[in-house]
Amino acid sequence: MTPDPAPFPEAVAEAMRTELPRVAERAVEEIIVAVPGYADAFLGPMGRKISTAVELTLRGFLQLAAAGGNADAGTPGGSVVEAAYALGRGEARSGRSMDALLAAYRVGARVSWRDMSAAAVTAGLGPEALARFAELVFAYIDQLSAASVAGHADELASSGRARQRMLERLAHGLLTGGPHTELVALAQRAEWTAPRTLTAVLLPDGRTRGAMVSLDPRTLVAAEDVPDVDRTGDLAVLLVPDAEGAARGALLRGLGGREAVVGPARPWWNVQASYRRALRALRLGMTPGDGGPLDTDARLAELVVRADEDALADLRARVLAPLESVGDTAREKLTETLRSWLLHHGRREQVAAALFVHPQTVRYRMTQLRELYGPRLEDPQTVRDLTVALGVALPAAPPTPGEQ
């Protein structure tokens, strides 16, 4: 098979090579006008280096184009492709999208084709070879563009993974209560802008994606190696920025139906305290009761009372001892009445409404209670102990040994 001839004679190639420095300069000038984002980069000594790089790239193209034979002039050499790839990575590291670079490629291709084809025609290049030359120019630019796009994408993926790992380290450090200076350093390395406060939200791992849609983009997520949790695969922790005041209501509404437990807002570097409270509520088996998230801020008294379940059980046993002399059904009704009487400060009508009984029934039961307790119902310390013991719902009694 006869090799394909070069697209133009050596004399034409030489004429075009002579024009290369001026073509490169004009390409840079037009790129500055068409792509203002590159204006600063092209000024001063850096501009000269870029012009030289453009010239070398075009010279490499001409060498391929003039080679003919089996060489594919539309495919840049390895060093040129590597340079284009590195250029794309550099754009990503500078925080720029590929829009400016691709626009620069288009402008460079247009200027190069316009000026170099004019030199080629002047040197005697025919129409067919000129058409082939146009094809090679734009194929060459397409290859360079593709290499830069690949470099840009790879850099974003690499830096994104690195930043994500740093954010995960920050979340873990916050949950374990790392030193303040270490947390600040982690936040800086992760490029994470610290908020005033963070609020810990515990929820099933599978519910995090939907919850994140409406949350602050700075929200941190910990789904692996969650501190003090045995089954880390089932539980995730969100650390939500600035969710206090009115913003807390929005957070609670957004978490509706997600089986979430919401801790209090705390200074961002002390969010471990928020996490500990939410975790304590979860371990106590506290439930919201209305289908929404469990708001620990609304259950502070219950958290305090149930902080020591054994002590609470002992207190209840002691203050309810006078009721041991009555039957189980009567004891349950009297306990319920005593609790409501304490919570409503002895207002009989309100107690009756809360219990759905007649006020006379309340009066009868309170007479029984006064007979059982005697003057102790008027003793402030006894009233305090009864209020603490009965102020929250009774937890389920643990099974007796051997009970199935």
BELNOR-V778948 format. One record per pair of residues at least 24 apart in sequence whose C-alpha atoms are under 6 Angstrom apart, sorted by the first residue. I is the first residue (numbers start at 0). J is the second residue. If there is no record, write none. Layout:
# BELNOR-V778948
i->I j->J
i->I j->J
This chain:
# BELNOR-V778948
i->2 j->68
i->3 j->68
i->4 j->67
i->4 j->68
i->5 j->65
i->5 j->66
i->5 j->67
i->6 j->128
i->11 j->119
i->11 j->122
i->15 j->115
i->15 j->118
i->23 j->50
i->23 j->53
i->23 j->54
i->24 j->50
i->26 j->107
i->26 j->110
i->30 j->103
i->73 j->135
i->73 j->138
i->73 j->139
i->74 j->139
i->83 j->143
i->83 j->146
i->83 j->147
i->84 j->146
i->84 j->147
i->84 j->150
i->87 j->147
i->87 j->148
i->87 j->150
i->87 j->151
i->88 j->150
i->88 j->151
i->88 j->154
i->91 j->151
i->162 j->189
i->165 j->189
i->174 j->271
i->176 j->271
i->194 j->240
i->195 j->266
i->196 j->240
i->196 j->241
i->196 j->264
i->196 j->265
i->196 j->266
i->196 j->267
i->197 j->238
i->197 j->239
i->197 j->240
i->197 j->241
i->197 j->264
i->197 j->265
i->197 j->267
i->197 j->270
i->198 j->238
i->198 j->239
i->198 j->262
i->198 j->263
i->198 j->264
i->199 j->237
i->199 j->238
i->199 j->262
i->199 j->273
i->199 j->274
i->200 j->236
i->200 j->237
i->200 j->260
i->200 j->261
i->201 j->235
i->201 j->236
i->201 j->259
i->201 j->260
i->202 j->234
i->202 j->235
i->202 j->258
i->202 j->259
i->203 j->233
i->203 j->234
i->203 j->235
i->204 j->233
i->204 j->234
i->204 j->235
i->255 j->291
i->255 j->292
i->256 j->290
i->256 j->291
i->258 j->292
i->259 j->292
i->260 j->292
i->260 j->293
i->261 j->294
i->262 j->295
i->315 j->388
i->321 j->371
i->338 j->389
